Amino acid sequence: MKNRISIGFIFILTYGIHIAYGANLGVPEIITLLIAGLIFFCFFGGIFMLIYFLIRRNRTQPTAAPNTVAINFAPPIVHKNPQVKEKIGLSKINARIALPQQNEIRYVSTDEIVRCEADNNYTNFFFSDGDQLLISKSLKEYSDLLKPQGFVRTHQSHLVNPKFVKSWLKEDGGTLLMNNGDKIPVSKPNREMVKEVLGK
């Protein structure tokens, strides 16, 4: 029977069911061949449809961007921000320094300091409110600290805040008159530099 089914299956595929029926195949063999042919058709038809949908899906989906990294070798562009400059200038104006004493550390705004005067290894601070403070550190240390804030070294023993200079007195080669009435000598090597700072 198996041989007859195989031969009938080949006949159905080649010549159709009428010729298979005419080849002395019984009804059971023909039904079996039809079922086998249907299964065969569904199997290969399913594979064909699967391939079709996969191809169609790949065409409709956007292609993914390649996994690459772009490297820019150009130097970075530096943009000037005026607000940053304003903040920097503001921080200089409102700068504070620490003045250590025996029982406390006093924090003072540089705008309050009128001048500093050396007293051996000590420094005497004079403030705009008339207060005075003696600190056990040399004038050189405070000179290095306060020069970036605009203070000027007029003499080996004096450091002044130009904001509190009232006038330049042409006596003894050059003397600064402060707003509080103090007179500060200007040494000869520092005269041109002091005049330049004050605006001549």
Secondary structure, DSSP 8 states (H G I E B T S, - for coil): -HHHHHHHHHHHHHH-HHHHHHTT--HHHHHHHHHHHHHHHHHHHHHHHHHHHHHHHHHHS------------S-------HHHHHHHHHHHHT-EEEEE-SS-EEEEEGGGEEEEEEETTEEEEEETTS-EEEESS-HHHHHHHHGGGT-EEEETTEEE-GGGEEEEE-STT-EEEETTS-EEE--GGGHHHHHHHHT-
